[in-house]
């Protein structure tokens, strides 16, 4: 797990969320906005309470610090979000009191999609998000901004061999449901109760062949209009909250 490095996060909502969840992660805030703005009051109040340095900066300084980003006039230097490996995933599973509820993302490369998936996973109560180390985006400043604090609170595992990890999950009695547009059964026709992992593929390509073969069931989302596919973050929301609905009903 990466504990000691630091990185920049940006955007009012992302910084506010991290301050409310874990202010100790933030060491410095660089600000190029009017401190009297209402949406900054909570940020500045928490920063003051926790003795976090707030440095007045120019817009140009922030543009140099993080180029090509919509930083909204505020950047924070923070300790890196935790990224865990396979061995730590097994420790988490060993210590769960509830049936495992996992989100597995196969080679998602767009940081905005990953951030949205993390935010949705957090809202749905997912115990862990699992991705492959290679050919997939990790926790970046853009991911953290979109996730609005979920990157700091939802355990995130980057594994060396996704197929091997899926085998490990199956041996633990966790049923794997892979989202596939060609699947004959829809998400509404399968049993989503108990220990499960929802597996979704990359933008435009879906699940890789080996990942698809490792799933216990393939499921589709019925589409009634003219579009033939959904964004991975939208599909994640549909799948996770259908599972949540089943768990509540049972």
PAMI-44570 format. One record per atom (N, C-alpha, C): residue number from 1; residue in one letter; atom name; z, x, y. Coordinates in nm, 3 decimals. Last residue first. Example, Ala and Ser with C-alpha at 12.3 -4.5 7.8 and 13.67 -1.06 7.14 Angstrom:
! PAMI-44570
2 S N 0.708 1.285 -0.225
2 S CA 0.714 1.367 -0.106
2 S C 0.787 1.290 0.003
1 A N 0.780 1.319 -0.569
1 A CA 0.780 1.230 -0.450
1 A C 0.780 1.320 -0.330
//
This chain:
! PAMI-44570
250 X N 0.062 -3.477 -0.879
250 X CA 0.126 -3.460 -1.009
250 X C 0.268 -3.409 -0.996
249 X N -0.014 -3.488 -0.617
249 X CA -0.023 -3.612 -0.695
249 X C 0.049 -3.602 -0.830
248 X N 0.011 -3.217 -0.551
248 X CA 0.099 -3.317 -0.488
248 X C 0.102 -3.444 -0.571
247 X N -0.193 -3.107 -0.704
247 X CA -0.056 -3.064 -0.727
247 X C 0.043 -3.164 -0.668
246 X N -0.418 -3.230 -0.589
246 X CA -0.383 -3.256 -0.731
246 X C -0.238 -3.219 -0.759
245 X N -0.409 -3.119 -0.331
245 X CA -0.397 -3.265 -0.350
245 X C -0.356 -3.299 -0.494
244 X N -0.453 -2.850 -0.391
244 X CA -0.326 -2.892 -0.331
244 X C -0.303 -3.041 -0.352
243 X N -0.719 -2.866 -0.480
243 X CA -0.613 -2.824 -0.573
243 X C -0.476 -2.864 -0.521
242 X N -0.833 -2.941 -0.242
242 X CA -0.844 -3.033 -0.355
242 X C -0.739 -2.998 -0.460
241 X N -0.778 -2.715 -0.097
241 X CA -0.703 -2.837 -0.065
241 X C -0.726 -2.949 -0.165
240 X N -0.950 -2.527 -0.216
240 X CA -0.805 -2.506 -0.214
240 X C -0.731 -2.636 -0.189
239 X N -1.210 -2.639 -0.178
239 X CA -1.156 -2.612 -0.312
239 X C -1.003 -2.601 -0.311
238 X N -1.235 -2.660 0.103
238 X CA -1.253 -2.778 0.017
238 X C -1.186 -2.755 -0.118
237 X N -1.192 -2.392 0.185
237 X CA -1.104 -2.500 0.230
237 X C -1.113 -2.623 0.140
236 X N -1.409 -2.263 0.061
236 X CA -1.271 -2.227 0.028
236 X C -1.175 -2.338 0.066
235 X N -1.624 -2.378 0.195
235 X CA -1.607 -2.404 0.052
235 X C -1.465 -2.371 0.007
234 X N -1.577 -2.257 0.445
234 X CA -1.572 -2.403 0.433
234 X C -1.550 -2.441 0.286
233 X N -1.615 -1.991 0.380
233 X CA -1.484 -2.032 0.431
233 X C -1.468 -2.184 0.425
232 X N -1.882 -1.984 0.297
232 X CA -1.776 -1.954 0.200
232 X C -1.639 -1.998 0.250
231 X N -2.089 -2.260 0.392
231 X CA -2.026 -2.133 0.427
231 X C -1.906 -2.110 0.335
230 X N -2.283 -2.423 0.139
230 X CA -2.180 -2.425 0.241
230 X C -2.134 -2.282 0.271
229 X N -2.619 -2.542 0.066
229 X CA -2.502 -2.457 0.043
229 X C -2.407 -2.468 0.161
228 X N -2.822 -2.710 0.133
228 X CA -2.810 -2.674 -0.008
228 X C -2.690 -2.585 -0.038
227 X N -2.855 -3.002 0.338
227 X CA -2.818 -2.861 0.321
227 X C -2.793 -2.833 0.173
226 X N -2.892 -3.274 0.342
226 X CA -3.010 -3.192 0.317
226 X C -2.976 -3.044 0.298
225 X N -2.611 -3.432 0.179
225 X CA -2.714 -3.423 0.282
225 X C -2.830 -3.334 0.242
224 X N -2.421 -3.414 -0.018
224 X CA -2.493 -3.541 -0.004
224 X C -2.607 -3.534 0.097
223 X N -2.300 -3.206 -0.267
223 X CA -2.354 -3.211 -0.131
223 X C -2.445 -3.333 -0.119
222 X N -2.014 -3.129 -0.456
222 X CA -2.130 -3.219 -0.439
222 X C -2.172 -3.228 -0.292
221 X N -1.950 -2.813 -0.558
221 X CA -1.909 -2.908 -0.455
221 X C -2.029 -3.000 -0.431
220 X N -1.889 -2.713 -0.899
220 X CA -1.972 -2.724 -0.780
220 X C -1.906 -2.821 -0.682
219 X N -1.758 -2.469 -1.126
219 X CA -1.751 -2.599 -1.058
219 X C -1.840 -2.597 -0.935
218 X N -1.694 -2.328 -1.436
218 X CA -1.774 -2.323 -1.316
218 X C -1.778 -2.462 -1.255
217 X N -1.412 -2.185 -1.599
217 X CA -1.491 -2.303 -1.566
217 X C -1.573 -2.272 -1.441
216 X N -1.328 -1.926 -1.638
216 X CA -1.311 -2.022 -1.747
216 X C -1.398 -2.145 -1.725
215 X N -1.513 -1.633 -1.543
215 X CA -1.447 -1.760 -1.507
215 X C -1.437 -1.851 -1.630
214 X N -1.668 -1.423 -1.624
214 X CA -1.524 -1.412 -1.647
214 X C -1.450 -1.543 -1.615
213 X N -1.922 -1.483 -1.536
213 X CA -1.895 -1.488 -1.680
213 X C -1.745 -1.483 -1.710
212 X N -1.896 -1.437 -1.261
212 X CA -1.923 -1.573 -1.310
212 X C -1.886 -1.585 -1.458
211 X N -1.867 -1.160 -1.266
211 X CA -1.758 -1.244 -1.216
211 X C -1.773 -1.387 -1.266
210 X N -2.119 -1.087 -1.358
210 X CA -2.002 -1.057 -1.440
210 X C -1.881 -1.140 -1.395
209 X N -2.288 -1.184 -1.144
209 X CA -2.302 -1.229 -1.283
209 X C -2.176 -1.206 -1.364
208 X N -2.116 -1.285 -0.842
208 X CA -2.192 -1.189 -0.922
208 X C -2.189 -1.231 -1.069
207 X N -2.141 -1.592 -0.664
207 X CA -2.068 -1.506 -0.757
207 X C -2.163 -1.407 -0.824
206 X N -2.343 -1.587 -0.366
206 X CA -2.254 -1.651 -0.461
206 X C -2.184 -1.549 -0.550
205 X N -2.516 -1.513 -0.164
205 X CA -2.543 -1.467 -0.300
205 X C -2.456 -1.536 -0.404
204 X N -2.435 -1.621 0.085
204 X CA -2.577 -1.618 0.049
204 X C -2.607 -1.584 -0.095
203 X N -2.141 -1.446 0.085
203 X CA -2.230 -1.526 0.167
203 X C -2.374 -1.511 0.120
202 X N -1.991 -1.424 -0.246
202 X CA -2.030 -1.374 -0.115
202 X C -2.127 -1.469 -0.045
201 X N -1.786 -1.673 -0.419
201 X CA -1.871 -1.556 -0.403
201 X C -1.908 -1.526 -0.261
200 X N -1.458 -1.758 -0.543
200 X CA -1.577 -1.786 -0.462
200 X C -1.653 -1.658 -0.435
199 X N -1.225 -1.902 -0.748
199 X CA -1.309 -1.784 -0.731
199 X C -1.435 -1.823 -0.655
198 X N -0.891 -1.985 -0.777
198 X CA -1.020 -2.033 -0.729
198 X C -1.104 -1.911 -0.692
197 X N -0.671 -1.989 -1.044
197 X CA -0.733 -1.908 -0.942
197 X C -0.868 -1.968 -0.906
196 X N -0.365 -2.141 -1.161
196 X CA -0.509 -2.134 -1.141
196 X C -0.548 -2.036 -1.032
195 X N -0.134 -2.319 -1.346
195 X CA -0.167 -2.185 -1.296
195 X C -0.318 -2.172 -1.280
194 X N -0.141 -2.672 -1.261
194 X CA -0.090 -2.556 -1.333
194 X C -0.131 -2.425 -1.268
193 X N -0.452 -2.851 -1.203
193 X CA -0.306 -2.838 -1.202
193 X C -0.264 -2.712 -1.278
192 X N -0.714 -2.925 -1.203
192 X CA -0.674 -2.814 -1.116
192 X C -0.523 -2.798 -1.108
191 X N -0.950 -3.024 -1.418
191 X CA -0.804 -3.026 -1.402
191 X C -0.761 -2.903 -1.323
190 X N -1.253 -3.166 -1.277
190 X CA -1.179 -3.069 -1.359
190 X C -1.030 -3.077 -1.326
189 X N -1.401 -3.314 -1.101
189 X CA -1.405 -3.354 -1.242
189 X C -1.329 -3.258 -1.334
188 X N -1.421 -3.218 -0.849
188 X CA -1.345 -3.343 -0.865
188 X C -1.336 -3.388 -1.010
187 X N -1.593 -3.010 -0.857
187 X CA -1.452 -2.978 -0.841
187 X C -1.364 -3.101 -0.864
186 X N -1.832 -3.105 -1.110
186 X CA -1.789 -3.084 -0.973
186 X C -1.640 -3.053 -0.971
185 X N -2.033 -2.957 -1.364
185 X CA -1.913 -3.032 -1.326
185 X C -1.877 -3.002 -1.181
184 X N -2.252 -2.786 -1.359
184 X CA -2.273 -2.927 -1.392
184 X C -2.153 -3.013 -1.352
183 X N -2.336 -2.543 -1.111
183 X CA -2.244 -2.592 -1.213
183 X C -2.262 -2.742 -1.233
182 X N -2.483 -2.438 -0.907
182 X CA -2.557 -2.491 -1.021
182 X C -2.466 -2.550 -1.130
181 X N -2.304 -2.333 -0.723
181 X CA -2.385 -2.449 -0.683
181 X C -2.457 -2.514 -0.800
180 X N -1.984 -2.254 -0.811
180 X CA -2.123 -2.222 -0.838
180 X C -2.207 -2.347 -0.810
179 X N -1.667 -2.119 -0.819
179 X CA -1.755 -2.211 -0.744
179 X C -1.900 -2.165 -0.760
178 X N -1.463 -2.091 -1.100
178 X CA -1.562 -2.028 -1.014
178 X C -1.653 -2.130 -0.948
177 X N -1.142 -2.085 -1.192
177 X CA -1.245 -2.182 -1.159
177 X C -1.341 -2.118 -1.058
176 X N -0.929 -1.973 -1.438
176 X CA -1.016 -1.932 -1.329
176 X C -1.130 -2.030 -1.312
175 X N -0.590 -2.003 -1.524
175 X CA -0.725 -2.054 -1.541
175 X C -0.808 -2.022 -1.417
174 X N -0.364 -1.782 -1.650
174 X CA -0.415 -1.836 -1.524
174 X C -0.561 -1.876 -1.544
173 X N -0.245 -1.648 -1.859
173 X CA -0.252 -1.794 -1.864
173 X C -0.299 -1.858 -1.735
172 X N -0.263 -1.381 -1.861
172 X CA -0.137 -1.437 -1.813
172 X C -0.139 -1.589 -1.810
171 X N -0.522 -1.337 -1.925
171 X CA -0.422 -1.307 -2.027
171 X C -0.285 -1.362 -1.989
170 X N -0.636 -1.393 -1.676
170 X CA -0.656 -1.486 -1.788
170 X C -0.555 -1.463 -1.899
169 X N -0.560 -1.165 -1.533
169 X CA -0.512 -1.296 -1.491
169 X C -0.525 -1.398 -1.605
168 X N -0.705 -0.968 -1.670
168 X CA -0.558 -0.963 -1.666
168 X C -0.500 -1.099 -1.629
167 X N -0.966 -1.047 -1.610
167 X CA -0.920 -1.047 -1.750
167 X C -0.767 -1.048 -1.755
166 X N -0.964 -0.997 -1.337
166 X CA -0.980 -1.134 -1.384
166 X C -0.936 -1.147 -1.530
165 X N -0.944 -0.719 -1.342
165 X CA -0.835 -0.798 -1.286
165 X C -0.843 -0.943 -1.331
164 X N -1.194 -0.656 -1.446
164 X CA -1.073 -0.621 -1.523
164 X C -0.952 -0.700 -1.472
163 X N -1.353 -0.745 -1.235
163 X CA -1.367 -0.805 -1.368
163 X C -1.243 -0.778 -1.453
162 X N -1.276 -0.574 -1.023
162 X CA -1.246 -0.717 -1.016
162 X C -1.253 -0.782 -1.153
161 X N -1.133 -0.282 -0.987
161 X CA -1.226 -0.344 -1.081
161 X C -1.194 -0.493 -1.090
160 X N -0.961 -0.231 -0.771
160 X CA -1.067 -0.137 -0.804
160 X C -1.175 -0.201 -0.891
159 X N -0.867 -0.475 -0.524
159 X CA -0.858 -0.419 -0.659
159 X C -0.981 -0.333 -0.690
158 X N -0.659 -0.565 -0.277
158 X CA -0.792 -0.507 -0.295
158 X C -0.791 -0.429 -0.425
157 X N -0.473 -0.840 -0.182
157 X CA -0.490 -0.738 -0.285
157 X C -0.635 -0.694 -0.293
156 X N -0.235 -0.971 0.027
156 X CA -0.378 -0.940 0.017
156 X C -0.396 -0.821 -0.076
155 X N -0.013 -1.233 0.099
155 X CA -0.037 -1.109 0.026
155 X C -0.185 -1.089 -0.005
154 X N 0.011 -1.358 0.418
154 X CA -0.046 -1.389 0.287
154 X C -0.076 -1.259 0.213
153 X N 0.101 -1.247 0.657
153 X CA 0.195 -1.324 0.575
153 X C 0.141 -1.361 0.438
152 X N -0.092 -1.120 0.803
152 X CA 0.039 -1.056 0.794
152 X C 0.133 -1.126 0.697
151 X N -0.306 -1.285 0.802
151 X CA -0.324 -1.153 0.742
151 X C -0.192 -1.080 0.725
150 X N -0.222 -1.503 0.950
150 X CA -0.222 -1.515 0.804
150 X C -0.240 -1.381 0.736
149 X N -0.254 -1.464 1.222
149 X CA -0.125 -1.437 1.163
149 X C -0.122 -1.441 1.012
148 X N -0.530 -1.548 1.257
148 X CA -0.419 -1.600 1.339
148 X C -0.283 -1.583 1.272
147 X N -0.773 -1.482 1.148
147 X CA -0.669 -1.531 1.057
147 X C -0.547 -1.585 1.130
146 X N -0.918 -1.375 1.360
146 X CA -0.958 -1.506 1.308
146 X C -0.846 -1.567 1.222
145 X N -0.775 -1.132 1.389
145 X CA -0.789 -1.226 1.501
145 X C -0.821 -1.365 1.449
144 X N -0.804 -1.009 1.140
144 X CA -0.670 -1.047 1.186
144 X C -0.678 -1.148 1.299
143 X N -1.080 -0.960 1.141
143 X CA -1.021 -1.047 1.039
143 X C -0.885 -1.098 1.087
142 X N -1.098 -0.778 1.355
142 X CA -1.167 -0.907 1.363
142 X C -1.111 -1.006 1.262
141 X N -0.946 -0.559 1.253
141 X CA -0.901 -0.633 1.372
141 X C -0.968 -0.770 1.385
140 X N -0.949 -0.607 0.890
140 X CA -0.994 -0.542 1.012
140 X C -0.937 -0.616 1.133
139 X N -0.901 -0.581 0.564
139 X CA -0.830 -0.634 0.681
139 X C -0.868 -0.551 0.803
138 X N -1.238 -0.558 0.430
138 X CA -1.093 -0.556 0.418
138 X C -1.027 -0.617 0.541
137 X N -1.535 -0.678 0.274
137 X CA -1.460 -0.645 0.394
137 X C -1.310 -0.646 0.363
136 X N -1.695 -0.519 -0.001
136 X CA -1.624 -0.635 0.054
136 X C -1.549 -0.590 0.178
135 X N -1.776 -0.302 -0.155
135 X CA -1.874 -0.405 -0.117
135 X C -1.807 -0.533 -0.070
134 X N -1.464 -0.240 -0.321
134 X CA -1.598 -0.200 -0.280
134 X C -1.684 -0.321 -0.246
133 X N -1.233 -0.378 -0.394
133 X CA -1.226 -0.274 -0.292
133 X C -1.363 -0.241 -0.235
132 X N -1.242 -0.737 -0.425
132 X CA -1.274 -0.603 -0.475
132 X C -1.266 -0.502 -0.361
131 X N -0.950 -0.944 -0.359
131 X CA -1.088 -0.905 -0.332
131 X C -1.116 -0.772 -0.401
130 X N -0.726 -1.213 -0.346
130 X CA -0.770 -1.094 -0.421
130 X C -0.917 -1.068 -0.391
129 X N -0.437 -1.348 -0.210
129 X CA -0.583 -1.341 -0.197
129 X C -0.626 -1.208 -0.257
128 X N -0.160 -1.541 -0.328
128 X CA -0.227 -1.413 -0.306
128 X C -0.376 -1.433 -0.291
127 X N -0.059 -1.801 -0.320
127 X CA 0.034 -1.690 -0.339
127 X C -0.029 -1.554 -0.311
126 X N -0.135 -2.058 -0.086
126 X CA -0.183 -1.964 -0.189
126 X C -0.088 -1.845 -0.198
125 X N -0.087 -2.265 0.093
125 X CA 0.023 -2.213 0.013
125 X C -0.019 -2.122 -0.101
124 X N -0.276 -2.351 0.268
124 X CA -0.271 -2.419 0.139
124 X C -0.157 -2.371 0.050
123 X N -0.249 -2.174 0.479
123 X CA -0.217 -2.315 0.502
123 X C -0.201 -2.391 0.371
122 X N -0.345 -1.942 0.355
122 X CA -0.206 -1.950 0.400
122 X C -0.164 -2.095 0.418
121 X N -0.611 -2.012 0.318
121 X CA -0.527 -1.982 0.202
121 X C -0.379 -1.992 0.238
120 X N -0.695 -2.035 0.584
120 X CA -0.693 -2.153 0.499
120 X C -0.604 -2.131 0.377
119 X N -0.671 -1.766 0.661
119 X CA -0.598 -1.871 0.735
119 X C -0.586 -1.997 0.650
118 X N -0.847 -1.644 0.481
118 X CA -0.705 -1.610 0.481
118 X C -0.622 -1.717 0.550
117 X N -1.089 -1.760 0.564
117 X CA -1.040 -1.783 0.427
117 X C -0.891 -1.752 0.418
116 X N -1.112 -1.654 0.821
116 X CA -1.100 -1.799 0.804
116 X C -1.046 -1.833 0.666
115 X N -1.138 -1.381 0.754
115 X CA -1.027 -1.427 0.836
115 X C -1.003 -1.576 0.822
114 X N -1.378 -1.389 0.609
114 X CA -1.254 -1.350 0.543
114 X C -1.134 -1.396 0.623
113 X N -1.555 -1.471 0.815
113 X CA -1.536 -1.554 0.696
113 X C -1.406 -1.519 0.625
112 X N -1.532 -1.254 0.986
112 X CA -1.493 -1.387 1.034
112 X C -1.472 -1.483 0.916
111 X N -1.631 -1.040 0.832
111 X CA -1.489 -1.046 0.869
111 X C -1.443 -1.181 0.920
110 X N -1.835 -1.067 0.554
110 X CA -1.824 -1.106 0.694
110 X C -1.677 -1.118 0.734
109 X N -1.828 -1.020 0.283
109 X CA -1.846 -0.907 0.373
109 X C -1.834 -0.942 0.520
108 X N -1.705 -1.081 -0.034
108 X CA -1.723 -1.140 0.099
108 X C -1.724 -1.027 0.201
107 X N -1.675 -1.012 -0.310
107 X CA -1.769 -0.940 -0.223
107 X C -1.801 -1.012 -0.092
106 X N -1.522 -1.282 -0.414
106 X CA -1.608 -1.181 -0.473
106 X C -1.708 -1.128 -0.370
105 X N -1.195 -1.373 -0.391
105 X CA -1.320 -1.370 -0.314
105 X C -1.404 -1.253 -0.362
104 X N -0.958 -1.586 -0.516
104 X CA -1.032 -1.463 -0.545
104 X C -1.167 -1.472 -0.474
103 X N -0.645 -1.715 -0.470
103 X CA -0.782 -1.721 -0.418
103 X C -0.846 -1.586 -0.444
102 X N -0.400 -1.880 -0.677
102 X CA -0.466 -1.761 -0.624
102 X C -0.604 -1.794 -0.568
101 X N -0.101 -1.963 -0.780
101 X CA -0.210 -2.030 -0.710
101 X C -0.281 -1.920 -0.630
100 X N 0.123 -1.972 -1.055
100 X CA 0.037 -1.896 -0.964
100 X C -0.078 -1.980 -0.908
99 X N 0.400 -2.188 -1.043
99 X CA 0.275 -2.156 -1.111
99 X C 0.183 -2.083 -1.014
98 X N 0.693 -2.027 -0.897
98 X CA 0.601 -2.139 -0.917
98 X C 0.480 -2.093 -0.999
97 X N 0.813 -1.785 -0.877
97 X CA 0.893 -1.894 -0.935
97 X C 0.807 -2.016 -0.963
96 X N 0.694 -1.456 -0.938
96 X CA 0.671 -1.591 -0.885
96 X C 0.758 -1.693 -0.955
95 X N 0.717 -1.208 -1.048
95 X CA 0.831 -1.257 -0.971
95 X C 0.809 -1.395 -0.909
94 X N 0.483 -1.139 -1.171
94 X CA 0.606 -1.138 -1.251
94 X C 0.721 -1.207 -1.180
93 X N 0.308 -1.138 -0.955
93 X CA 0.297 -1.245 -1.054
93 X C 0.424 -1.254 -1.139
92 X N 0.393 -0.901 -0.826
92 X CA 0.402 -1.031 -0.758
92 X C 0.401 -1.144 -0.859
91 X N 0.327 -0.715 -1.024
91 X CA 0.467 -0.731 -0.982
91 X C 0.485 -0.865 -0.913
90 X N 0.050 -0.741 -1.026
90 X CA 0.126 -0.778 -1.146
90 X C 0.274 -0.797 -1.114
89 X N -0.005 -0.641 -0.771
89 X CA -0.038 -0.779 -0.803
89 X C 0.040 -0.826 -0.926
88 X N 0.062 -0.377 -0.798
88 X CA 0.149 -0.460 -0.715
88 X C 0.119 -0.609 -0.734
87 X N -0.149 -0.292 -0.952
87 X CA -0.014 -0.284 -1.007
87 X C 0.083 -0.371 -0.928
86 X N -0.372 -0.333 -0.778
86 X CA -0.357 -0.408 -0.903
86 X C -0.214 -0.407 -0.956
85 X N -0.246 -0.320 -0.432
85 X CA -0.338 -0.288 -0.541
85 X C -0.304 -0.367 -0.668
84 X N -0.249 -0.444 -0.088
84 X CA -0.186 -0.407 -0.214
84 X C -0.291 -0.381 -0.322
83 X N -0.204 -0.392 0.246
83 X CA -0.308 -0.416 0.146
83 X C -0.256 -0.360 0.016
82 X N -0.042 -0.503 0.539
82 X CA -0.030 -0.451 0.404
82 X C -0.147 -0.491 0.316
81 X N -0.173 -0.410 0.855
81 X CA -0.135 -0.516 0.761
81 X C -0.135 -0.458 0.620
80 X N -0.045 -0.137 1.046
80 X CA -0.149 -0.196 0.962
80 X C -0.093 -0.306 0.873
79 X N 0.123 -0.198 1.349
79 X CA 0.123 -0.135 1.218
79 X C 0.025 -0.210 1.130
78 X N -0.068 -0.223 1.654
78 X CA 0.023 -0.276 1.552
78 X C 0.016 -0.193 1.425
77 X N -0.137 -0.272 1.985
77 X CA -0.135 -0.171 1.880
77 X C -0.029 -0.213 1.780
76 X N -0.327 -0.534 2.128
76 X CA -0.197 -0.484 2.081
76 X C -0.219 -0.376 1.977
75 X N -0.489 -0.655 2.416
75 X CA -0.499 -0.580 2.290
75 X C -0.360 -0.531 2.254
74 X N -0.651 -0.880 2.628
74 X CA -0.524 -0.838 2.570
74 X C -0.548 -0.774 2.434
73 X N -0.890 -0.990 2.716
73 X CA -0.803 -0.924 2.813
73 X C -0.667 -0.883 2.760
72 X N -1.037 -1.084 2.505
72 X CA -0.970 -1.182 2.591
72 X C -0.869 -1.117 2.687
71 X N -1.199 -0.939 2.337
71 X CA -1.055 -0.915 2.329
71 X C -0.972 -1.007 2.418
70 X N -1.456 -0.957 2.175
70 X CA -1.406 -1.051 2.275
70 X C -1.253 -1.043 2.274
69 X N -1.612 -0.638 2.140
69 X CA -1.522 -0.743 2.091
69 X C -1.484 -0.834 2.207
68 X N -1.741 -0.399 2.211
68 X CA -1.815 -0.504 2.139
68 X C -1.723 -0.607 2.075
67 X N -1.463 -0.171 2.188
67 X CA -1.595 -0.211 2.238
67 X C -1.654 -0.321 2.151
66 X N -1.160 -0.115 2.265
66 X CA -1.226 -0.193 2.160
66 X C -1.358 -0.244 2.215
65 X N -1.133 0.073 2.474
65 X CA -1.043 0.076 2.359
65 X C -1.103 0.003 2.240
64 X N -1.322 -0.007 2.658
64 X CA -1.336 0.125 2.596
64 X C -1.253 0.132 2.469
63 X N -1.218 -0.252 2.728
63 X CA -1.354 -0.247 2.673
63 X C -1.378 -0.114 2.602
62 X N -0.979 -0.173 2.841
62 X CA -0.975 -0.246 2.714
62 X C -1.113 -0.247 2.648
61 X N -1.074 -0.051 3.073
61 X CA -0.995 0.027 2.977
61 X C -0.995 -0.040 2.840
60 X N -1.195 -0.270 3.198
60 X CA -1.278 -0.160 3.150
60 X C -1.204 -0.075 3.047
59 X N -0.978 -0.419 3.273
59 X CA -1.071 -0.476 3.175
59 X C -1.158 -0.365 3.115
58 X N -0.688 -0.206 3.292
58 X CA -0.807 -0.268 3.349
58 X C -0.892 -0.326 3.236
57 X N -0.344 -0.282 3.215
57 X CA -0.467 -0.206 3.198
57 X C -0.581 -0.277 3.268
56 X N -0.002 -0.250 3.177
56 X CA -0.108 -0.312 3.255
56 X C -0.232 -0.224 3.251
55 X N 0.167 -0.261 2.877
55 X CA 0.100 -0.170 2.971
55 X C -0.011 -0.245 3.043
54 X N 0.466 -0.317 2.736
54 X CA 0.349 -0.389 2.787
54 X C 0.288 -0.305 2.897
53 X N 0.658 -0.236 2.452
53 X CA 0.596 -0.188 2.575
53 X C 0.472 -0.270 2.610
52 X N 0.915 -0.438 2.340
52 X CA 0.779 -0.391 2.313
52 X C 0.713 -0.354 2.445
51 X N 1.173 -0.546 2.316
51 X CA 1.152 -0.416 2.383
51 X C 1.017 -0.354 2.345
50 X N 1.204 -0.798 2.233
50 X CA 1.201 -0.696 2.129
50 X C 1.167 -0.557 2.184
49 X N 1.195 -0.945 2.468
49 X CA 1.312 -0.957 2.381
49 X C 1.319 -0.845 2.279
48 X N 0.937 -0.879 2.563
48 X CA 1.057 -0.837 2.637
48 X C 1.181 -0.839 2.547
47 X N 0.780 -1.006 2.370
47 X CA 0.769 -0.861 2.391
47 X C 0.891 -0.807 2.463
46 X N 0.852 -1.271 2.413
46 X CA 0.887 -1.207 2.285
46 X C 0.880 -1.055 2.298
45 X N 0.746 -1.299 2.676
45 X CA 0.887 -1.325 2.649
45 X C 0.932 -1.255 2.520
44 X N 0.476 -1.249 2.645
44 X CA 0.555 -1.158 2.728
44 X C 0.704 -1.177 2.703
43 X N 0.405 -1.466 2.476
43 X CA 0.379 -1.327 2.437
43 X C 0.470 -1.232 2.514
42 X N 0.474 -1.687 2.633
42 X CA 0.542 -1.664 2.505
42 X C 0.525 -1.520 2.460
41 X N 0.296 -1.652 2.852
41 X CA 0.441 -1.652 2.871
41 X C 0.516 -1.623 2.742
40 X N 0.028 -1.678 2.828
40 X CA 0.083 -1.545 2.806
40 X C 0.236 -1.543 2.809
39 X N -0.047 -1.930 2.897
39 X CA -0.059 -1.894 2.756
39 X C -0.015 -1.751 2.726
38 X N -0.011 -1.934 3.181
38 X CA 0.080 -2.006 3.090
38 X C 0.073 -1.959 2.945
37 X N -0.022 -1.635 3.372
37 X CA -0.098 -1.733 3.293
37 X C -0.006 -1.799 3.191
36 X N 0.105 -1.432 3.499
36 X CA 0.153 -1.568 3.527
36 X C 0.080 -1.674 3.446
35 X N -0.022 -1.198 3.452
35 X CA 0.098 -1.225 3.373
35 X C 0.153 -1.366 3.395
34 X N -0.365 -1.187 3.420
34 X CA -0.256 -1.223 3.510
34 X C -0.134 -1.263 3.428
33 X N -0.475 -0.911 3.210
33 X CA -0.477 -1.051 3.254
33 X C -0.362 -1.074 3.350
32 X N -0.481 -0.691 3.049
32 X CA -0.566 -0.693 3.167
32 X C -0.584 -0.835 3.217
31 X N -0.257 -0.504 2.858
31 X CA -0.285 -0.634 2.919
31 X C -0.370 -0.617 3.044
30 X N -0.150 -0.393 2.551
30 X CA -0.229 -0.356 2.667
30 X C -0.285 -0.484 2.728
29 X N 0.149 -0.337 2.384
29 X CA 0.053 -0.438 2.425
29 X C -0.016 -0.388 2.552
28 X N 0.284 -0.167 2.102
28 X CA 0.240 -0.165 2.243
28 X C 0.140 -0.277 2.267
27 X N 0.376 -0.237 1.845
27 X CA 0.442 -0.129 1.919
27 X C 0.408 -0.131 2.067
26 X N 0.438 -0.484 1.608
26 X CA 0.367 -0.448 1.730
26 X C 0.446 -0.343 1.807
25 X N 0.607 -0.540 1.398
25 X CA 0.480 -0.476 1.366
25 X C 0.407 -0.426 1.491
24 X N 0.819 -0.684 1.491
24 X CA 0.841 -0.542 1.466
24 X C 0.712 -0.468 1.435
23 X N 0.748 -0.952 1.495
23 X CA 0.730 -0.873 1.618
23 X C 0.748 -0.723 1.597
22 X N 0.623 -1.157 1.298
22 X CA 0.683 -1.026 1.271
22 X C 0.666 -0.935 1.392
21 X N 0.565 -1.414 1.404
21 X CA 0.591 -1.393 1.261
21 X C 0.669 -1.265 1.237
20 X N 0.527 -1.390 1.676
20 X CA 0.617 -1.494 1.627
20 X C 0.656 -1.473 1.482
19 X N 0.342 -1.181 1.686
19 X CA 0.471 -1.167 1.753
19 X C 0.572 -1.269 1.701
18 X N 0.126 -1.301 1.553
18 X CA 0.194 -1.187 1.492
18 X C 0.331 -1.164 1.555
17 X N 0.059 -1.504 1.739
17 X CA 0.100 -1.538 1.602
17 X C 0.176 -1.424 1.537
16 X N -0.014 -1.352 1.964
16 X CA 0.100 -1.445 1.972
16 X C 0.151 -1.478 1.833
15 X N -0.240 -1.222 1.862
15 X CA -0.123 -1.144 1.903
15 X C 0.001 -1.233 1.911
14 X N -0.409 -1.443 1.812
14 X CA -0.375 -1.350 1.704
14 X C -0.248 -1.271 1.738
13 X N -0.431 -1.563 2.066
13 X CA -0.371 -1.638 1.954
13 X C -0.329 -1.545 1.841
12 X N -0.552 -1.360 2.231
12 X CA -0.422 -1.421 2.263
12 X C -0.357 -1.484 2.141
11 X N -0.694 -1.058 2.111
11 X CA -0.701 -1.203 2.127
11 X C -0.562 -1.263 2.142
10 X N -0.651 -0.802 1.859
10 X CA -0.688 -0.852 1.992
10 X C -0.697 -1.003 1.992
9 X N -0.516 -0.501 1.725
9 X CA -0.552 -0.642 1.710
9 X C -0.576 -0.696 1.849
8 X N -0.557 -0.173 1.601
8 X CA -0.555 -0.264 1.715
8 X C -0.586 -0.407 1.668
7 X N -0.327 0.006 1.390
7 X CA -0.459 -0.039 1.428
7 X C -0.445 -0.134 1.545
6 X N -0.165 0.265 1.199
6 X CA -0.165 0.158 1.297
6 X C -0.309 0.122 1.331
5 X N -0.010 0.359 0.887
5 X CA -0.115 0.364 0.986
5 X C -0.101 0.249 1.084
4 X N 0.189 0.313 0.695
4 X CA 0.221 0.394 0.810
4 X C 0.113 0.398 0.917
3 X N 0.119 0.166 0.466
3 X CA 0.234 0.124 0.546
3 X C 0.241 0.192 0.682
2 X N -0.081 0.052 0.224
2 X CA -0.091 0.127 0.347
2 X C 0.019 0.082 0.442
1 X N 0.000 0.084 -0.119
1 X CA 0.000 0.000 0.000
1 X C 0.000 0.088 0.125
//
